[in-house]
Amino acid sequence: MFIIKKKLLLFLFILISSGICRAQFIDNFDNKEITGWFFFTGDGDATMDFIQKDGYAQILVDATKDKHNVWWAIIKNDVSASLDLVKFKDPSYELRVEARVHVSNAPRRINFMINTQRTTNFHEHLMEFDIPDTSGWYTISMTTKNLDVVPGDTLYVQMGVTDWGPGRYYVDLDYYRADVINVNIAGPDKGEPLPYHPPVADLSTFSNHLNVTQDALINSNYPDVNFNNWFVDENEGHAQVLTVNANQWAILRWDLEQFKNAKADGPGILEFTTQSVAKGGDYISFYGEDLGVEFGKIRIIEIFGGDPFWDQHKVTYNNFLQDSDLTEVFNTQMIFDLELSEKNGSKSYITISRPVMQRLLDGKTKGLVLRPLGAIDASVYDSENLKGDGPKLHFNNK
């Protein structure tokens, strides 16, 4: 009897410490068919389905006809009837969503989003999660901050897949739950919630400031030509630059040997200095506003394959790729889309998430590539420019 009481007390303690007394909304996807969820895609030309499997659900995405890799696919559910919305009048209460997932391709990010019928800022309650591999199931959760919801509102929970590439993909979903929790007694979120558009930290908060070791251009139109001597003529003379356009991309690599076995302490910052930007095009008239505003940017992408020891004085498109497919060399989901600062000499800063920083330190990510999104000719100063304004990486390690 004593043992039973002890186990019961332990169970109650776990429930109280989690801030959740019961699963207020939960779908274990154990039924014969999925109910209550609707799903749709947007921006690009991807299609999707949401199907019941044996004890779990599966988000299926086919983006093979998408041209620009700017697409999203979401599942969405109205959970208003399952939750006590009155509790949100007390600032101690927030909404926590949680799911257990498995992905077809990795590393890839998925996201949670919370909104109501009154929501105008759809990024306010949006967090991404970097899923590192395809071998395991991962439990992730997100807790809102200052969620604006009142009785009578329609409260929606979502899960999204965005910009994974031009292929076929799936996300397996073991369960999805949503709970109103007391944040004062609830434990931390599971996984590592990543802000969708993270703020740029003060560079003085970083202990490591590394200039790029190797930076070069590869050109698919001239795949056997080295372009290390690419320059523009300025008042002071020739300035070496990295110019990115439709057929020419910049590849970057840092010597991180001294940080072998180090652990990234938070996100890092990637820094560029602009030489010039030429862009234009009325994308909105053709694509519509939601998709049209995405163009005229630079994509920062992880390098997974290719020649890991390329030399900027010798590298070409062909000897870098080593006969590999682009989808094997580059992560088809970008880190970030950057609207490059246009003024000559101006700085652009991009937050590099902690998981990506860790892959760089571990050598799993072998560098970064800059590719255009839209018709743009953008030049940043490279490492051989005499002004010393080449790409830099700022980060902390434990």
VOTISE-113046 format. One record per residue (C-alpha): chain; x, y, z; residue number from 1. Coordinates in steps of 0.05 Angstrom, whole numbers, always signed. Each point is the difference from the previous one (the first is absolute). Example, Ala and Ser with C-alpha at 12.3 -4.5 7.8 and 13.67 -1.06 7.14 Angstrom:
<rs>
<mol:A | east:+246 | north:-90 | up:+156 | seq:1>
<mol:A | east:+27 | north:+69 | up:-13 | seq:2>
</rs>
This chain:
<rs>
<mol:A | east:+0 | north:+0 | up:+0 | seq:1>
<mol:A | east:+57 | north:+46 | up:+18 | seq:2>
<mol:A | east:+33 | north:-13 | up:-68 | seq:3>
<mol:A | east:-65 | north:+16 | up:-37 | seq:4>
<mol:A | east:-8 | north:+65 | up:+38 | seq:5>
<mol:A | east:+73 | north:+18 | up:-14 | seq:6>
<mol:A | east:-9 | north:-11 | up:-74 | seq:7>
<mol:A | east:-64 | north:+40 | up:-1 | seq:8>
<mol:A | east:+33 | north:+59 | up:+35 | seq:9>
<mol:A | east:+58 | north:-3 | up:-49 | seq:10>
<mol:A | east:-49 | north:+0 | up:-58 | seq:11>
<mol:A | east:-37 | north:+60 | up:+28 | seq:12>
<mol:A | east:+66 | north:+37 | up:+11 | seq:13>
<mol:A | east:+20 | north:-11 | up:-73 | seq:14>
<mol:A | east:-67 | north:+27 | up:-23 | seq:15>
<mol:A | east:+3 | north:+61 | up:+44 | seq:16>
<mol:A | east:+73 | north:+15 | up:-16 | seq:17>
<mol:A | east:-16 | north:-2 | up:-74 | seq:18>
<mol:A | east:-55 | north:+51 | up:+9 | seq:19>
<mol:A | east:-49 | north:-46 | up:-36 | seq:20>
<mol:A | east:-53 | north:-41 | up:+36 | seq:21>
<mol:A | east:-27 | north:-35 | up:-62 | seq:22>
<mol:A | east:+8 | north:+2 | up:-74 | seq:23>
<mol:A | east:-52 | north:+52 | up:-18 | seq:24>
<mol:A | east:+7 | north:-14 | up:-74 | seq:25>
<mol:A | east:+36 | north:-61 | up:-26 | seq:26>
<mol:A | east:-3 | north:-39 | up:-65 | seq:27>
<mol:A | east:+38 | north:-66 | up:+2 | seq:28>
<mol:A | east:-18 | north:-15 | up:-72 | seq:29>
<mol:A | east:-25 | north:-69 | up:+20 | seq:30>
<mol:A | east:-67 | north:+3 | up:-37 | seq:31>
<mol:A | east:-16 | north:-29 | up:-67 | seq:32>
<mol:A | east:+2 | north:+69 | up:-32 | seq:33>
<mol:A | east:+23 | north:+70 | up:+18 | seq:34>
<mol:A | east:-55 | north:+46 | up:+26 | seq:35>
<mol:A | east:+0 | north:+74 | up:+19 | seq:36>
<mol:A | east:+61 | north:+19 | up:-40 | seq:37>
<mol:A | east:+4 | north:+38 | up:-65 | seq:38>
<mol:A | east:+62 | north:+11 | up:-42 | seq:39>
<mol:A | east:+23 | north:+43 | up:-58 | seq:40>
<mol:A | east:+62 | north:+27 | up:-35 | seq:41>
<mol:A | east:+18 | north:+70 | up:-21 | seq:42>
<mol:A | east:+49 | north:+47 | up:-37 | seq:43>
<mol:A | east:+32 | north:-50 | up:-48 | seq:44>
<mol:A | east:-24 | north:-60 | up:-38 | seq:45>
<mol:A | east:+5 | north:-55 | up:+52 | seq:46>
<mol:A | east:-58 | north:-47 | up:+14 | seq:47>
<mol:A | east:-14 | north:-40 | up:+63 | seq:48>
<mol:A | east:-42 | north:-53 | up:+34 | seq:49>
<mol:A | east:-11 | north:-17 | up:+73 | seq:50>
<mol:A | east:-14 | north:-74 | up:+10 | seq:51>
<mol:A | east:-12 | north:-51 | up:+55 | seq:52>
<mol:A | east:+52 | north:-54 | up:+8 | seq:53>
<mol:A | east:+6 | north:-56 | up:+50 | seq:54>
<mol:A | east:-2 | north:+38 | up:+66 | seq:55>
<mol:A | east:+26 | north:+66 | up:-27 | seq:56>
<mol:A | east:-15 | north:+52 | up:-52 | seq:57>
<mol:A | east:+43 | north:+21 | up:-59 | seq:58>
<mol:A | east:+8 | north:+67 | up:-34 | seq:59>
<mol:A | east:+18 | north:-13 | up:-73 | seq:60>
<mol:A | east:+28 | north:+56 | up:-44 | seq:61>
<mol:A | east:+15 | north:-3 | up:-74 | seq:62>
<mol:A | east:+42 | north:+61 | up:-21 | seq:63>
<mol:A | east:+28 | north:-31 | up:-64 | seq:64>
<mol:A | east:-35 | north:+51 | up:-43 | seq:65>
<mol:A | east:+19 | north:+60 | up:+42 | seq:66>
<mol:A | east:+50 | north:+45 | up:-36 | seq:67>
<mol:A | east:+26 | north:+47 | up:+54 | seq:68>
<mol:A | east:-2 | north:-40 | up:+66 | seq:69>
<mol:A | east:-45 | north:+52 | up:+32 | seq:70>
<mol:A | east:-58 | north:-40 | up:+26 | seq:71>
<mol:A | east:-35 | north:-20 | up:+64 | seq:72>
<mol:A | east:-45 | north:-57 | up:+20 | seq:73>
<mol:A | east:-39 | north:+0 | up:+66 | seq:74>
<mol:A | east:-50 | north:-40 | up:+40 | seq:75>
<mol:A | east:-49 | north:+39 | up:+44 | seq:76>
<mol:A | east:-52 | north:-15 | up:+53 | seq:77>
<mol:A | east:-51 | north:+41 | up:+39 | seq:78>
<mol:A | east:+11 | north:-20 | up:+73 | seq:79>
<mol:A | east:-45 | north:+53 | up:+32 | seq:80>
<mol:A | east:-52 | north:-49 | up:+25 | seq:81>
<mol:A | east:+53 | north:-42 | up:+36 | seq:82>
<mol:A | east:+31 | north:+57 | up:+40 | seq:83>
<mol:A | east:-22 | north:+46 | up:+55 | seq:84>
<mol:A | east:+12 | north:+67 | up:-34 | seq:85>
<mol:A | east:-21 | north:+38 | up:+63 | seq:86>
<mol:A | east:+67 | north:-18 | up:+32 | seq:87>
<mol:A | east:+37 | north:+44 | up:-50 | seq:88>
<mol:A | east:-27 | north:+61 | up:+37 | seq:89>
<mol:A | east:+53 | north:-17 | up:+53 | seq:90>
<mol:A | east:+70 | north:+17 | up:-27 | seq:91>
<mol:A | east:+27 | north:-62 | up:+35 | seq:92>
<mol:A | east:-33 | north:-44 | up:-52 | seq:93>
<mol:A | east:+24 | north:-13 | up:-70 | seq:94>
<mol:A | east:-11 | north:-52 | up:-54 | seq:95>
<mol:A | east:+50 | north:-56 | up:-9 | seq:96>
<mol:A | east:-1 | north:-45 | up:-62 | seq:97>
<mol:A | east:+40 | north:-64 | up:-4 | seq:98>
<mol:A | east:+12 | north:-54 | up:-52 | seq:99>
<mol:A | east:+42 | north:-61 | up:-12 | seq:100>
<mol:A | east:+29 | north:+0 | up:-70 | seq:101>
<mol:A | east:+43 | north:-39 | up:-49 | seq:102>
<mol:A | east:+24 | north:+29 | up:-66 | seq:103>
<mol:A | east:+19 | north:-28 | up:-68 | seq:104>
<mol:A | east:+59 | north:+48 | up:-12 | seq:105>
<mol:A | east:+48 | north:+32 | up:+48 | seq:106>
<mol:A | east:+23 | north:+47 | up:+25 | seq:107>
<mol:A | east:-65 | north:+37 | up:-13 | seq:108>
<mol:A | east:-42 | north:+51 | up:+38 | seq:109>
<mol:A | east:-74 | north:-7 | up:+15 | seq:110>
<mol:A | east:-42 | north:+51 | up:+38 | seq:111>
<mol:A | east:-57 | north:+12 | up:+48 | seq:112>
<mol:A | east:-47 | north:+59 | up:-9 | seq:113>
<mol:A | east:-58 | north:+24 | up:+44 | seq:114>
<mol:A | east:-52 | north:+50 | up:-24 | seq:115>
<mol:A | east:-73 | north:+21 | up:+5 | seq:116>
<mol:A | east:-51 | north:+30 | up:-47 | seq:117>
<mol:A | east:+26 | north:+68 | up:+23 | seq:118>
<mol:A | east:+74 | north:-12 | up:-13 | seq:119>
<mol:A | east:+36 | north:+49 | up:-45 | seq:120>
<mol:A | east:+73 | north:-15 | up:+21 | seq:121>
<mol:A | east:+7 | north:-73 | up:-19 | seq:122>
<mol:A | east:+73 | north:-2 | up:+22 | seq:123>
<mol:A | east:-14 | north:+20 | up:+72 | seq:124>
<mol:A | east:-13 | north:-71 | up:+24 | seq:125>
<mol:A | east:+43 | north:-38 | up:-49 | seq:126>
<mol:A | east:+61 | north:-42 | up:+17 | seq:127>
<mol:A | east:+43 | north:-47 | up:-41 | seq:128>
<mol:A | east:+34 | north:-64 | up:+21 | seq:129>
<mol:A | east:+62 | north:-29 | up:-33 | seq:130>
<mol:A | east:-9 | north:-75 | up:-6 | seq:131>
<mol:A | east:+71 | north:-28 | up:-6 | seq:132>
<mol:A | east:-10 | north:-70 | up:-29 | seq:133>
<mol:A | east:-49 | north:-49 | up:-31 | seq:134>
<mol:A | east:+15 | north:-58 | up:+47 | seq:135>
<mol:A | east:-40 | north:+20 | up:+62 | seq:136>
<mol:A | east:-64 | north:+30 | up:+26 | seq:137>
<mol:A | east:+6 | north:+69 | up:+32 | seq:138>
<mol:A | east:-47 | north:+33 | up:+50 | seq:139>
<mol:A | east:-6 | north:+75 | up:-9 | seq:140>
<mol:A | east:-43 | north:+53 | up:+35 | seq:141>
<mol:A | east:-12 | north:+74 | up:-3 | seq:142>
<mol:A | east:-31 | north:+46 | up:+52 | seq:143>
<mol:A | east:-32 | north:+66 | up:-20 | seq:144>
<mol:A | east:+17 | north:+67 | up:+31 | seq:145>
<mol:A | east:-56 | north:+51 | up:+13 | seq:146>
<mol:A | east:-50 | north:-39 | up:-43 | seq:147>
<mol:A | east:-59 | north:+45 | up:-16 | seq:148>
<mol:A | east:-60 | north:-46 | up:+3 | seq:149>
<mol:A | east:-68 | north:+10 | up:+35 | seq:150>
<mol:A | east:-63 | north:-43 | up:+7 | seq:151>
<mol:A | east:-36 | north:-1 | up:-67 | seq:152>
<mol:A | east:+64 | north:+0 | up:-41 | seq:153>
<mol:A | east:+18 | north:-56 | up:-47 | seq:154>
<mol:A | east:+68 | north:-26 | up:+22 | seq:155>
<mol:A | east:+40 | north:-36 | up:-53 | seq:156>
<mol:A | east:+62 | north:-44 | up:+8 | seq:157>
<mol:A | east:+45 | north:-15 | up:-59 | seq:158>
<mol:A | east:+61 | north:-38 | up:-23 | seq:159>
<mol:A | east:+37 | north:+22 | up:-62 | seq:160>
<mol:A | east:+52 | north:-25 | up:-50 | seq:161>
<mol:A | east:+34 | north:+54 | up:-42 | seq:162>
<mol:A | east:+51 | north:+5 | up:-56 | seq:163>
<mol:A | east:+28 | north:-70 | up:+7 | seq:164>
<mol:A | east:+21 | north:-4 | up:-72 | seq:165>
<mol:A | east:-26 | north:-25 | up:-68 | seq:166>
<mol:A | east:-15 | north:-71 | up:+20 | seq:167>
<mol:A | east:-49 | north:-46 | up:+36 | seq:168>
<mol:A | east:+0 | north:+2 | up:+76 | seq:169>
<mol:A | east:-38 | north:-24 | up:+61 | seq:170>
<mol:A | east:-7 | north:+15 | up:+74 | seq:171>
<mol:A | east:-28 | north:-55 | up:+45 | seq:172>
<mol:A | east:-42 | north:+24 | up:+59 | seq:173>
<mol:A | east:-9 | north:-47 | up:+59 | seq:174>
<mol:A | east:-44 | north:+49 | up:+39 | seq:175>
<mol:A | east:-17 | north:+74 | up:+5 | seq:176>
<mol:A | east:-24 | north:+31 | up:+64 | seq:177>
<mol:A | east:-19 | north:+70 | up:+24 | seq:178>
<mol:A | east:-6 | north:+20 | up:+73 | seq:179>
<mol:A | east:-14 | north:+63 | up:+40 | seq:180>
<mol:A | east:+57 | north:+2 | up:+50 | seq:181>
<mol:A | east:+22 | north:+41 | up:+59 | seq:182>
<mol:A | east:+68 | north:+25 | up:-22 | seq:183>
<mol:A | east:+22 | north:+11 | up:+72 | seq:184>
<mol:A | east:+0 | north:-74 | up:+15 | seq:185>
<mol:A | east:+8 | north:-31 | up:-69 | seq:186>
<mol:A | east:+66 | north:-29 | up:-21 | seq:187>
<mol:A | east:+40 | north:+24 | up:-60 | seq:188>
<mol:A | east:-19 | north:-15 | up:-72 | seq:189>
<mol:A | east:+25 | north:-64 | up:-32 | seq:190>
<mol:A | east:+48 | north:+5 | up:-57 | seq:191>
<mol:A | east:+30 | north:+67 | up:-19 | seq:192>
<mol:A | east:-50 | north:+53 | up:-23 | seq:193>
<mol:A | east:+33 | north:+46 | up:-52 | seq:194>
<mol:A | east:-28 | north:+69 | up:-17 | seq:195>
<mol:A | east:-23 | north:+4 | up:-72 | seq:196>
<mol:A | east:+34 | north:+67 | up:-12 | seq:197>
<mol:A | east:+50 | north:+4 | up:+57 | seq:198>
<mol:A | east:+27 | north:+67 | up:+24 | seq:199>
<mol:A | east:+73 | north:+17 | up:-14 | seq:200>
<mol:A | east:+41 | north:+1 | up:+64 | seq:201>
<mol:A | east:+52 | north:+54 | up:+16 | seq:202>
<mol:A | east:+66 | north:-24 | up:-29 | seq:203>
<mol:A | east:+36 | north:+19 | up:+65 | seq:204>
<mol:A | east:-36 | north:-58 | up:+34 | seq:205>
<mol:A | east:+40 | north:-50 | up:-40 | seq:206>
<mol:A | east:+69 | north:-25 | up:+18 | seq:207>
<mol:A | east:+19 | north:-28 | up:-68 | seq:208>
<mol:A | east:+5 | north:+43 | up:-63 | seq:209>
<mol:A | east:+26 | north:-41 | up:-58 | seq:210>
<mol:A | east:+15 | north:+25 | up:-70 | seq:211>
<mol:A | east:-18 | north:-48 | up:-54 | seq:212>
<mol:A | east:+58 | north:-46 | up:-18 | seq:213>
<mol:A | east:-20 | north:-17 | up:-71 | seq:214>
<mol:A | east:-51 | north:+37 | up:-43 | seq:215>
<mol:A | east:-11 | north:-10 | up:-74 | seq:216>
<mol:A | east:-49 | north:+2 | up:-58 | seq:217>
<mol:A | east:-26 | north:-59 | up:-39 | seq:218>
<mol:A | east:-35 | north:+10 | up:-66 | seq:219>
<mol:A | east:-46 | north:-52 | up:-32 | seq:220>
<mol:A | east:+7 | north:+31 | up:-69 | seq:221>
<mol:A | east:+76 | north:-6 | up:+3 | seq:222>
<mol:A | east:+7 | north:-62 | up:+44 | seq:223>
<mol:A | east:+75 | north:-11 | up:-10 | seq:224>
<mol:A | east:+22 | north:+73 | up:+9 | seq:225>
<mol:A | east:+28 | north:+27 | up:+65 | seq:226>
<mol:A | east:-26 | north:+70 | up:+18 | seq:227>
<mol:A | east:+44 | north:+18 | up:+59 | seq:228>
<mol:A | east:+24 | north:+64 | up:-35 | seq:229>
<mol:A | east:-71 | north:+29 | up:-5 | seq:230>
<mol:A | east:+3 | north:+75 | up:+12 | seq:231>
<mol:A | east:-32 | north:+68 | up:-10 | seq:232>
<mol:A | east:+35 | north:+66 | up:-14 | seq:233>
<mol:A | east:-6 | north:+51 | up:+56 | seq:234>
<mol:A | east:+33 | north:+68 | up:+11 | seq:235>
<mol:A | east:+54 | north:-33 | up:+41 | seq:236>
<mol:A | east:+13 | north:-53 | up:-53 | seq:237>
<mol:A | east:-23 | north:-72 | up:-9 | seq:238>
<mol:A | east:-44 | north:-27 | up:+56 | seq:239>
<mol:A | east:-9 | north:-75 | up:+4 | seq:240>
<mol:A | east:-73 | north:-20 | up:+10 | seq:241>
<mol:A | east:-47 | north:-59 | up:+2 | seq:242>
<mol:A | east:-55 | north:+12 | up:-51 | seq:243>
<mol:A | east:-62 | north:-43 | up:+5 | seq:244>
<mol:A | east:-49 | north:-7 | up:-58 | seq:245>
<mol:A | east:-43 | north:-54 | up:-34 | seq:246>
<mol:A | east:+59 | north:-42 | up:-24 | seq:247>
<mol:A | east:+54 | north:+21 | up:+49 | seq:248>
<mol:A | east:+2 | north:-16 | up:+74 | seq:249>
<mol:A | east:+48 | north:+15 | up:+57 | seq:250>
<mol:A | east:+27 | north:-55 | up:+44 | seq:251>
<mol:A | east:+30 | north:+14 | up:+68 | seq:252>
<mol:A | east:+43 | north:-42 | up:+47 | seq:253>
<mol:A | east:+30 | north:+13 | up:+69 | seq:254>
<mol:A | east:+59 | north:-35 | up:+34 | seq:255>
<mol:A | east:-34 | north:-24 | up:+64 | seq:256>
<mol:A | east:+52 | north:-53 | up:+19 | seq:257>
<mol:A | east:+15 | north:+36 | up:+66 | seq:258>
<mol:A | east:-73 | north:-9 | up:+19 | seq:259>
<mol:A | east:-2 | north:-75 | up:-12 | seq:260>
<mol:A | east:-45 | north:-33 | up:+53 | seq:261>
<mol:A | east:-23 | north:+69 | up:+23 | seq:262>
<mol:A | east:-73 | north:+14 | up:+15 | seq:263>
<mol:A | east:-35 | north:+60 | up:-31 | seq:264>
<mol:A | east:-25 | north:+47 | up:+54 | seq:265>
<mol:A | east:-63 | north:+29 | up:-32 | seq:266>
<mol:A | east:-8 | north:+26 | up:-71 | seq:267>
<mol:A | east:+55 | north:+35 | up:-40 | seq:268>
<mol:A | east:+1 | north:+58 | up:-49 | seq:269>
<mol:A | east:+23 | north:+1 | up:-73 | seq:270>
<mol:A | east:+24 | north:+68 | up:-24 | seq:271>
<mol:A | east:+6 | north:+27 | up:-71 | seq:272>
<mol:A | east:+22 | north:+68 | up:-28 | seq:273>
<mol:A | east:-37 | north:+22 | up:-62 | seq:274>
<mol:A | east:+37 | north:+25 | up:-62 | seq:275>
<mol:A | east:-62 | north:+8 | up:-44 | seq:276>
<mol:A | east:-70 | north:-28 | up:-12 | seq:277>
<mol:A | east:-37 | north:+1 | up:-66 | seq:278>
<mol:A | east:-71 | north:-27 | up:+1 | seq:279>
<mol:A | east:-71 | north:+14 | up:-23 | seq:280>
<mol:A | east:-61 | north:-34 | up:-29 | seq:281>
<mol:A | east:-74 | north:+5 | up:+14 | seq:282>
<mol:A | east:-8 | north:-68 | up:+30 | seq:283>
<mol:A | east:-64 | north:+18 | up:+37 | seq:284>
<mol:A | east:-38 | north:+12 | up:-65 | seq:285>
<mol:A | east:+15 | north:-70 | up:-23 | seq:286>
<mol:A | east:+4 | north:-41 | up:+64 | seq:287>
<mol:A | east:-45 | north:+39 | up:+46 | seq:288>
<mol:A | east:+22 | north:+37 | up:+63 | seq:289>
<mol:A | east:+12 | north:-59 | up:+47 | seq:290>
<mol:A | east:+49 | north:-34 | up:-47 | seq:291>
<mol:A | east:+24 | north:+61 | up:-38 | seq:292>
<mol:A | east:+31 | north:+33 | up:+61 | seq:293>
<mol:A | east:+47 | north:-59 | up:+9 | seq:294>
<mol:A | east:+43 | north:+15 | up:-61 | seq:295>
<mol:A | east:+60 | north:+45 | up:-8 | seq:296>
<mol:A | east:+37 | north:-32 | up:+59 | seq:297>
<mol:A | east:+61 | north:-42 | up:+14 | seq:298>
<mol:A | east:-7 | north:-70 | up:+28 | seq:299>
<mol:A | east:+50 | north:-26 | up:+51 | seq:300>
<mol:A | east:+5 | north:-75 | up:-4 | seq:301>
<mol:A | east:+41 | north:-55 | up:+35 | seq:302>
<mol:A | east:+51 | north:-40 | up:-40 | seq:303>
<mol:A | east:-2 | north:-74 | up:+17 | seq:304>
<mol:A | east:+40 | north:-32 | up:-56 | seq:305>
<mol:A | east:+47 | north:+15 | up:-57 | seq:306>
<mol:A | east:+75 | north:+8 | up:+7 | seq:307>
<mol:A | east:+10 | north:+17 | up:+74 | seq:308>
<mol:A | east:+71 | north:+27 | up:-12 | seq:309>
<mol:A | east:-11 | north:+44 | up:-61 | seq:310>
<mol:A | east:+50 | north:+56 | up:-12 | seq:311>
<mol:A | east:-27 | north:+68 | up:-21 | seq:312>
<mol:A | east:+57 | north:+6 | up:-51 | seq:313>
<mol:A | east:-19 | north:-65 | up:-35 | seq:314>
<mol:A | east:-73 | north:-15 | up:+15 | seq:315>
<mol:A | east:-50 | north:-5 | up:-57 | seq:316>
<mol:A | east:-73 | north:-20 | up:-4 | seq:317>
<mol:A | east:+17 | north:-70 | up:-24 | seq:318>
<mol:A | east:+59 | north:-17 | up:+46 | seq:319>
<mol:A | east:-39 | north:+27 | up:+60 | seq:320>
<mol:A | east:-63 | north:-42 | up:-14 | seq:321>
<mol:A | east:+41 | north:-62 | up:-17 | seq:322>
<mol:A | east:-55 | north:-27 | up:-45 | seq:323>
<mol:A | east:-50 | north:+2 | up:+57 | seq:324>
<mol:A | east:-71 | north:+25 | up:-7 | seq:325>
<mol:A | east:-14 | north:+70 | up:+28 | seq:326>
<mol:A | east:-50 | north:-29 | up:+50 | seq:327>
<mol:A | east:+56 | north:-44 | up:+29 | seq:328>
<mol:A | east:+50 | north:+57 | up:+6 | seq:329>
<mol:A | east:-46 | north:+55 | up:+28 | seq:330>
<mol:A | east:-55 | north:-2 | up:+51 | seq:331>
<mol:A | east:-61 | north:+16 | up:-42 | seq:332>
<mol:A | east:-32 | north:+37 | up:+58 | seq:333>
<mol:A | east:+36 | north:+66 | up:+9 | seq:334>
<mol:A | east:+23 | north:+29 | up:+66 | seq:335>
<mol:A | east:-26 | north:+69 | up:-15 | seq:336>
<mol:A | east:-23 | north:+45 | up:-58 | seq:337>
<mol:A | east:+37 | north:+66 | up:+5 | seq:338>
<mol:A | east:-20 | north:+66 | up:-29 | seq:339>
<mol:A | east:+71 | north:+26 | up:-8 | seq:340>
<mol:A | east:+14 | north:+71 | up:+22 | seq:341>
<mol:A | east:+8 | north:+39 | up:-64 | seq:342>
<mol:A | east:+47 | north:+58 | up:+17 | seq:343>
<mol:A | east:+74 | north:-8 | up:-16 | seq:344>
<mol:A | east:+38 | north:-17 | up:+63 | seq:345>
<mol:A | east:-63 | north:-16 | up:+41 | seq:346>
<mol:A | east:-4 | north:-62 | up:+43 | seq:347>
<mol:A | east:-49 | north:-57 | up:-2 | seq:348>
<mol:A | east:-7 | north:-49 | up:+59 | seq:349>
<mol:A | east:-33 | north:-67 | up:+0 | seq:350>
<mol:A | east:-14 | north:-41 | up:+62 | seq:351>
<mol:A | east:+26 | north:-71 | up:-6 | seq:352>
<mol:A | east:-40 | north:-46 | up:+46 | seq:353>
<mol:A | east:+35 | north:-40 | up:+54 | seq:354>
<mol:A | east:-13 | north:-67 | up:-35 | seq:355>
<mol:A | east:+32 | north:+26 | up:-64 | seq:356>
<mol:A | east:+58 | north:+29 | up:+39 | seq:357>
<mol:A | east:+10 | north:-67 | up:+33 | seq:358>
<mol:A | east:+1 | north:-36 | up:-67 | seq:359>
<mol:A | east:+52 | north:+50 | up:-24 | seq:360>
<mol:A | east:+43 | north:-14 | up:+62 | seq:361>
<mol:A | east:-9 | north:-75 | up:-8 | seq:362>
<mol:A | east:+18 | north:+3 | up:-74 | seq:363>
<mol:A | east:-67 | north:-30 | up:-21 | seq:364>
<mol:A | east:-14 | north:+66 | up:-35 | seq:365>
<mol:A | east:+62 | north:+13 | up:-41 | seq:366>
<mol:A | east:-14 | north:+73 | up:-16 | seq:367>
<mol:A | east:-54 | north:+45 | up:-28 | seq:368>
<mol:A | east:-23 | north:+18 | up:-70 | seq:369>
<mol:A | east:-34 | north:+65 | up:-22 | seq:370>
<mol:A | east:-51 | north:-9 | up:-56 | seq:371>
<mol:A | east:-49 | north:+51 | up:-29 | seq:372>
<mol:A | east:-75 | north:-2 | up:+9 | seq:373>
<mol:A | east:-26 | north:+38 | up:-60 | seq:374>
<mol:A | east:+36 | north:+41 | up:-53 | seq:375>
<mol:A | east:+54 | north:+35 | up:+40 | seq:376>
<mol:A | east:+74 | north:+18 | up:-8 | seq:377>
<mol:A | east:+29 | north:+11 | up:+69 | seq:378>
<mol:A | east:+73 | north:+10 | up:+18 | seq:379>
<mol:A | east:+32 | north:-3 | up:+69 | seq:380>
<mol:A | east:+73 | north:+11 | up:+15 | seq:381>
<mol:A | east:+41 | north:-64 | up:+4 | seq:382>
<mol:A | east:+57 | north:-21 | up:+45 | seq:383>
<mol:A | east:+54 | north:+26 | up:-47 | seq:384>
<mol:A | east:-28 | north:+70 | up:-3 | seq:385>
<mol:A | east:+52 | north:+48 | up:+30 | seq:386>
<mol:A | east:-53 | north:+34 | up:+44 | seq:387>
<mol:A | east:-7 | north:-64 | up:+41 | seq:388>
<mol:A | east:-75 | north:-2 | up:-9 | seq:389>
<mol:A | east:-7 | north:-73 | up:-18 | seq:390>
<mol:A | east:-53 | north:-46 | up:+30 | seq:391>
<mol:A | east:+7 | north:-11 | up:+75 | seq:392>
<mol:A | east:-30 | north:-49 | up:+49 | seq:393>
<mol:A | east:-14 | north:+22 | up:+72 | seq:394>
<mol:A | east:-17 | north:-52 | up:+52 | seq:395>
<mol:A | east:+10 | north:-26 | up:+71 | seq:396>
<mol:A | east:+20 | north:-69 | up:+22 | seq:397>
<mol:A | east:-4 | north:-35 | up:+67 | seq:398>
</rs>
